[in-house]
């Protein structure tokens, strides 16, 4: 395995673990399970890619998804907490 392929693999696995960990920040079990299932499905669907451009695109997409999940988790947690305070 070349050093580029190895660094790509390390980056992919790191993003995969970060995405799975980010699921725990979601406020409900349904949302947590969705993030976990979607992450696992996407990882398995793309783990055999060989085209460097497609691999780079998928890694950038995963990074964007991670950012989106973290923002959604923060927003939804705040929303859920605010609605609990009203009652």
DSSP file (Angstrom, degrees, kcal/mol; ACC not computed):
  #  RESIDUE AA STRUCTURE BP1 BP2  ACC     N-H-->O    O-->H-N    N-H-->O    O-->H-N    TCO  KAPPA ALPHA  PHI   PSI    X-CA   Y-CA   Z-CA
    1    1 A X              0   0    0      0, 0.0     2,-0.0     0, 0.0     0, 0.0   0.000 360.0 360.0 360.0 130.5    0.0    0.0    0.0
    2    2 A X     >  -     0   0    0      1,-0.1     4,-2.5     4,-0.0     5,-0.2  -0.262 360.0-110.4 -73.4 164.3    1.4    3.4   -1.0
    3    3 A X  H  > S+     0   0    0      1,-0.2     4,-2.4     2,-0.2     5,-0.2   0.845 119.6  52.7 -65.7 -32.6    1.8    6.2    1.5
    4    4 A X  H  > S+     0   0    0      2,-0.2     4,-2.2     1,-0.2    -1,-0.2   0.932 110.9  46.2 -67.1 -45.2   -1.0    8.1   -0.3
    5    5 A X  H  > S+     0   0    0      1,-0.2     4,-2.4     2,-0.2    -2,-0.2   0.891 113.1  50.5 -64.0 -38.7   -3.4    5.2   -0.1
    6    6 A X  H  X S+     0   0    0     -4,-2.5     4,-2.5     2,-0.2    -2,-0.2   0.919 111.0  47.3 -66.0 -43.8   -2.5    4.6    3.6
    7    7 A X  H  X S+     0   0    0     -4,-2.4     4,-2.3     2,-0.2    -1,-0.2   0.867 112.1  51.2 -66.8 -34.5   -3.1    8.3    4.5
    8    8 A X  H  X S+     0   0    0     -4,-2.2     4,-2.6     2,-0.2    -2,-0.2   0.909 110.6  48.8 -65.7 -42.6   -6.4    8.2    2.6
    9    9 A X  H  X S+     0   0    0     -4,-2.4     4,-2.6     2,-0.2     5,-0.2   0.917 111.5  48.9 -63.2 -43.7   -7.4    5.0    4.5
   10   10 A X  H  X S+     0   0    0     -4,-2.5     4,-2.3     1,-0.2    -2,-0.2   0.914 112.4  48.9 -62.4 -42.7   -6.5    6.6    7.8
   11   11 A X  H  X S+     0   0    0     -4,-2.3     4,-2.4     2,-0.2    -2,-0.2   0.911 111.8  49.0 -62.8 -43.2   -8.5    9.7    6.9
   12   12 A X  H  X S+     0   0    0     -4,-2.6     4,-2.4     1,-0.2    -2,-0.2   0.925 113.0  46.0 -64.1 -45.4  -11.5    7.6    5.9
   13   13 A X  H  X S+     0   0    0     -4,-2.6     4,-2.4     2,-0.2    -1,-0.2   0.877 111.7  52.4 -66.1 -36.9  -11.4    5.6    9.1
   14   14 A X  H  X S+     0   0    0     -4,-2.3     4,-2.4    -5,-0.2    -2,-0.2   0.932 111.2  46.1 -64.0 -45.7  -11.0    8.7   11.2
   15   15 A X  H  X S+     0   0    0     -4,-2.4     4,-2.6     2,-0.2    -2,-0.2   0.897 110.8  54.1 -63.0 -40.1  -14.0   10.3    9.5
   16   16 A X  H  X S+     0   0    0     -4,-2.4     4,-2.2     1,-0.2    -2,-0.2   0.938 111.2  44.6 -59.4 -48.2  -16.0    7.1   10.0
   17   17 A X  H  X S+     0   0    0     -4,-2.4     4,-2.5     1,-0.2    -1,-0.2   0.900 112.8  51.5 -65.0 -40.7  -15.3    7.0   13.7
   18   18 A X  H  X S+     0   0    0     -4,-2.4     4,-2.3     2,-0.2    -1,-0.2   0.900 109.6  50.1 -63.7 -40.0  -16.0   10.8   14.1
   19   19 A X  H  X S+     0   0    0     -4,-2.6     4,-1.1     2,-0.2    -1,-0.2   0.917 111.3  48.3 -64.4 -42.8  -19.4   10.4   12.3
   20   20 A X  H  X S+     0   0    0     -4,-2.2     4,-0.6     1,-0.2     3,-0.4   0.905 113.0  48.0 -64.4 -40.4  -20.3    7.4   14.6
   21   21 A X  H >< S+     0   0    0     -4,-2.5     3,-1.1     1,-0.2     4,-0.3   0.867 105.0  59.6 -66.9 -35.4  -19.3    9.4   17.7
   22   22 A X  H >< S+     0   0    0     -4,-2.3     3,-1.5     1,-0.3     4,-0.4   0.787  91.7  69.3 -65.3 -25.7  -21.3   12.5   16.5
   23   23 A X  H >< S+     0   0    0     -4,-1.1     3,-1.6    -3,-0.4    -1,-0.3   0.850  89.2  63.3 -60.0 -33.3  -24.4   10.4   16.5
   24   24 A X  T << S+     0   0    0     -3,-1.1    -1,-0.3    -4,-0.6    -2,-0.2   0.696  94.4  62.1 -65.5 -17.9  -24.3   10.3   20.3
   25   25 A X  T <  S+     0   0    0     -3,-1.5    -1,-0.3    -4,-0.3    -2,-0.2   0.595  78.8 105.2 -85.0 -10.9  -24.7   14.0   20.3
   26   26 A X  S <  S-     0   0    0     -3,-1.6     6,-0.1    -4,-0.4    47,-0.1  -0.437  75.4-129.7 -69.5 146.2  -28.1   13.8   18.7
   27   27 A X  S    S+     0   0    0     46,-0.1     2,-0.3    -2,-0.1    -1,-0.1   0.679  83.1  45.1 -76.8 -17.4  -31.0   14.4   21.2
   28   28 A X  S  > S-     0   0    0      1,-0.1     4,-2.3     0, 0.0     5,-0.2  -0.929  76.9-124.7-128.0 152.0  -33.1   11.4   20.4
   29   29 A X  H  > S+     0   0    0     -2,-0.3     4,-2.8     1,-0.2     5,-0.2   0.849 111.1  57.5 -59.2 -35.0  -32.4    7.7   19.9
   30   30 A X  H  > S+     0   0    0      2,-0.2     4,-2.0     1,-0.2    -1,-0.2   0.925 109.7  43.4 -63.1 -43.6  -34.2    7.8   16.5
   31   31 A X  H  > S+     0   0    0      2,-0.2     4,-2.2     1,-0.2    -2,-0.2   0.887 113.4  52.2 -69.1 -38.7  -31.8   10.5   15.2
   32   32 A X  H  X S+     0   0    0     -4,-2.3     4,-2.2     1,-0.2    -2,-0.2   0.940 111.3  46.7 -61.1 -47.4  -28.8    8.7   16.8
   33   33 A X  H  X S+     0   0    0     -4,-2.8     4,-2.9     1,-0.2     5,-0.2   0.871 109.5  54.6 -64.4 -37.0  -29.7    5.5   15.1
   34   34 A X  H  X S+     0   0    0     -4,-2.0     4,-2.9    -5,-0.2     5,-0.3   0.944 109.1  47.0 -61.8 -47.3  -30.3    7.2   11.7
   35   35 A X  H  X S+     0   0    0     -4,-2.2     4,-2.4     1,-0.2    -2,-0.2   0.915 114.1  48.2 -62.0 -43.0  -26.9    8.8   11.8
   36   36 A X  H  X S+     0   0    0     -4,-2.2     4,-2.5     2,-0.2     5,-0.2   0.950 114.6  44.5 -62.4 -49.7  -25.2    5.4   12.7
   37   37 A X  H  X S+     0   0    0     -4,-2.9     4,-2.7     1,-0.2    -2,-0.2   0.925 114.9  48.2 -62.1 -45.0  -27.1    3.5   10.0
   38   38 A X  H  X S+     0   0    0     -4,-2.9     4,-2.5    -5,-0.2     5,-0.2   0.902 112.3  49.6 -63.4 -41.4  -26.5    6.1    7.3
   39   39 A X  H  X S+     0   0    0     -4,-2.4     4,-2.5    -5,-0.3    -2,-0.2   0.938 113.3  45.6 -62.7 -47.8  -22.8    6.3    8.2
   40   40 A X  H  X S+     0   0    0     -4,-2.5     4,-2.4    -5,-0.2     5,-0.2   0.912 113.6  49.9 -62.7 -43.2  -22.4    2.5    8.1
   41   41 A X  H  X S+     0   0    0     -4,-2.7     4,-2.2    -5,-0.2    -2,-0.2   0.930 113.4  44.7 -62.2 -47.1  -24.3    2.2    4.8
   42   42 A X  H  X S+     0   0    0     -4,-2.5     4,-1.4     2,-0.2    -1,-0.2   0.896 112.7  51.5 -65.9 -40.5  -22.3    4.9    3.1
   43   43 A X  H  X S+     0   0    0     -4,-2.5     4,-0.9    -5,-0.2     3,-0.4   0.940 113.0  44.6 -62.7 -46.4  -19.0    3.6    4.3
   44   44 A X  H  < S+     0   0    0     -4,-2.4     3,-0.4     1,-0.2     4,-0.3   0.872 111.1  54.4 -66.0 -36.1  -19.8    0.1    3.1
   45   45 A X  H  < S+     0   0    0     -4,-2.2    -1,-0.2    -5,-0.2    -2,-0.2   0.780 119.6  32.2 -68.2 -26.1  -21.1    1.3   -0.3
   46   46 A X  H >< S+     0   0    0     -4,-1.4     3,-1.5    -3,-0.4    -1,-0.2   0.371  86.4  98.9-114.4   4.0  -17.9    3.3   -0.9
   47   47 A X  T 3< S+     0   0    0     -4,-0.9    -1,-0.1    -3,-0.4    -2,-0.1   0.682  83.5  53.2 -70.1 -15.2  -15.2    1.2    0.7
   48   48 A X  T 3  S+     0   0    0     -4,-0.3    -1,-0.3    -3,-0.2    -2,-0.1   0.284  77.6 132.0-100.7   9.6  -14.1   -0.5   -2.6
   49   49 A X    <   +     0   0    0     -3,-1.5    -3,-0.0     1,-0.1     3,-0.0  -0.310  26.6 174.2 -62.6 144.6  -13.6    2.8   -4.5
   50   50 A X        +     0   0    0      5,-0.0     2,-0.6     0, 0.0    -1,-0.1   0.542  47.1 100.8-124.2 -18.8  -10.4    3.0   -6.5
   51   51 A X     >  -     0   0    0      1,-0.2     4,-2.6     2,-0.0     5,-0.2  -0.603  63.1-149.0 -73.8 116.9  -10.7    6.3   -8.5
   52   52 A X  H  > S+     0   0    0     -2,-0.6     4,-2.4     1,-0.2     5,-0.2   0.845  95.7  51.0 -57.5 -36.4   -8.7    8.9   -6.6
   53   53 A X  H  > S+     0   0    0      2,-0.2     4,-2.3     1,-0.2    -1,-0.2   0.915 112.0  46.2 -67.9 -42.2  -11.0   11.7   -7.6
   54   54 A X  H  > S+     0   0    0      2,-0.2     4,-2.6     1,-0.2    -2,-0.2   0.892 112.3  51.3 -67.0 -39.4  -14.1    9.9   -6.4
   55   55 A X  H  X S+     0   0    0     -4,-2.6     4,-2.3     2,-0.2    -2,-0.2   0.938 111.0  48.0 -61.7 -46.8  -12.4    8.9   -3.2
   56   56 A X  H  X S+     0   0    0     -4,-2.4     4,-2.3    -5,-0.2    -2,-0.2   0.905 111.5  50.7 -61.4 -41.5  -11.5   12.5   -2.5
   57   57 A X  H  X S+     0   0    0     -4,-2.3     4,-2.5     1,-0.2    -2,-0.2   0.934 110.9  48.1 -61.0 -46.6  -15.0   13.7   -3.3
   58   58 A X  H  X S+     0   0    0     -4,-2.6     4,-2.4     1,-0.2    -2,-0.2   0.865 111.1  50.9 -64.7 -36.3  -16.5   11.1   -0.9
   59   59 A X  H  X S+     0   0    0     -4,-2.3     4,-2.1     2,-0.2    -1,-0.2   0.908 111.3  47.4 -67.8 -40.9  -14.1   12.1    1.8
   60   60 A X  H  X S+     0   0    0     -4,-2.3     4,-2.2     2,-0.2    -2,-0.2   0.897 112.0  50.9 -65.2 -39.1  -15.0   15.8    1.4
   61   61 A X  H  X S+     0   0    0     -4,-2.5     4,-2.6     2,-0.2    -2,-0.2   0.910 109.5  50.1 -63.2 -42.7  -18.7   14.9    1.4
   62   62 A X  H  X S+     0   0    0     -4,-2.4     4,-2.4     2,-0.2    -2,-0.2   0.890 109.6  51.5 -62.9 -39.3  -18.2   12.9    4.6
   63   63 A X  H  X S+     0   0    0     -4,-2.1     4,-2.0     2,-0.2    -1,-0.2   0.903 110.9  47.8 -64.7 -41.0  -16.4   15.9    6.2
   64   64 A X  H  X S+     0   0    0     -4,-2.2     4,-2.4     2,-0.2    -2,-0.2   0.901 110.8  51.8 -64.7 -41.7  -19.3   18.1    5.2
   65   65 A X  H  X S+     0   0    0     -4,-2.6     4,-2.7     2,-0.2    -2,-0.2   0.893 107.0  53.5 -62.5 -39.7  -21.8   15.6    6.6
   66   66 A X  H  X S+     0   0    0     -4,-2.4     4,-2.3     2,-0.2    -1,-0.2   0.940 109.4  47.8 -60.4 -47.3  -19.9   15.5    9.9
   67   67 A X  H  X S+     0   0    0     -4,-2.0     4,-2.1     1,-0.2    -2,-0.2   0.915 112.4  49.9 -59.4 -42.7  -20.1   19.3   10.1
   68   68 A X  H  X S+     0   0    0     -4,-2.4     4,-2.9     1,-0.2    -2,-0.2   0.908 109.7  50.3 -63.5 -42.9  -23.8   19.2    9.3
   69   69 A X  H  X S+     0   0    0     -4,-2.7     4,-2.9     1,-0.2    -1,-0.2   0.917 110.5  49.5 -62.5 -43.7  -24.5   16.5   11.9
   70   70 A X  H  X S+     0   0    0     -4,-2.3     4,-2.0     2,-0.2    -1,-0.2   0.899 113.2  46.1 -64.6 -40.0  -22.7   18.5   14.6
   71   71 A X  H  X S+     0   0    0     -4,-2.1     4,-2.6     2,-0.2    -2,-0.2   0.927 114.6  47.9 -67.2 -44.7  -24.6   21.7   13.8
   72   72 A X  H  X S+     0   0    0     -4,-2.9     4,-3.3     1,-0.2     5,-0.3   0.911 110.3  52.2 -61.8 -42.3  -27.9   19.8   13.7
   73   73 A X  H  X S+     0   0    0     -4,-2.9     4,-2.2    -5,-0.2     5,-0.2   0.923 112.0  45.6 -61.0 -44.6  -27.2   18.1   17.0
   74   74 A X  H  X S+     0   0    0     -4,-2.0     4,-2.1    -5,-0.2    -2,-0.2   0.938 116.4  45.3 -63.7 -46.6  -26.4   21.4   18.7
   75   75 A X  H  X S+     0   0    0     -4,-2.6     4,-2.5     1,-0.2    -2,-0.2   0.940 115.5  45.4 -63.2 -49.1  -29.5   23.1   17.2
   76   76 A X  H  X S+     0   0    0     -4,-3.3     4,-2.9     2,-0.2     5,-0.2   0.870 111.5  52.5 -66.7 -36.6  -31.9   20.2   18.0
   77   77 A X  H  X S+     0   0    0     -4,-2.2     4,-2.5    -5,-0.3    -1,-0.2   0.931 111.8  46.2 -63.1 -44.6  -30.6   19.7   21.5
   78   78 A X  H  X S+     0   0    0     -4,-2.1     4,-2.5    -5,-0.2    -2,-0.2   0.912 113.4  49.9 -62.8 -42.1  -31.1   23.4   22.2
   79   79 A X  H  X S+     0   0    0     -4,-2.5     4,-2.2     2,-0.2    -2,-0.2   0.920 112.0  47.0 -62.8 -45.5  -34.6   23.2   20.6
   80   80 A X  H  X S+     0   0    0     -4,-2.9     4,-1.6     1,-0.2    -1,-0.2   0.901 113.7  48.4 -63.9 -41.2  -35.5   20.2   22.7
   81   81 A X  H  X S+     0   0    0     -4,-2.5     4,-1.7    -5,-0.2    -2,-0.2   0.889 110.9  50.5 -67.7 -39.1  -34.2   21.8   25.9
   82   82 A X  H  X S+     0   0    0     -4,-2.5     4,-1.0     1,-0.2    -1,-0.2   0.899 109.5  50.4 -65.2 -39.9  -36.1   25.0   25.2
   83   83 A X  H  < S+     0   0    0     -4,-2.2     4,-0.5     1,-0.2    -1,-0.2   0.832 109.0  52.0 -69.8 -30.4  -39.4   23.2   24.6
   84   84 A X  H >< S+     0   0    0     -4,-1.6     3,-0.8     1,-0.2    -1,-0.2   0.855 105.3  56.0 -70.3 -34.8  -39.0   21.3   27.9
   85   85 A X  H 3< S+     0   0    0     -4,-1.7    -1,-0.2     1,-0.2    -2,-0.2   0.764  98.5  62.5 -68.6 -24.9  -38.4   24.5   29.7
   86   86 A X  T 3<        0   0    0     -4,-1.0    -1,-0.2     1,-0.2    -2,-0.2   0.734 360.0 360.0 -73.5 -21.2  -41.7   25.9   28.4
   87   87 A X    <         0   0    0     -3,-0.8    -1,-0.2    -4,-0.5    -2,-0.2   0.444 360.0 360.0-101.2 360.0  -43.7   23.2   30.2
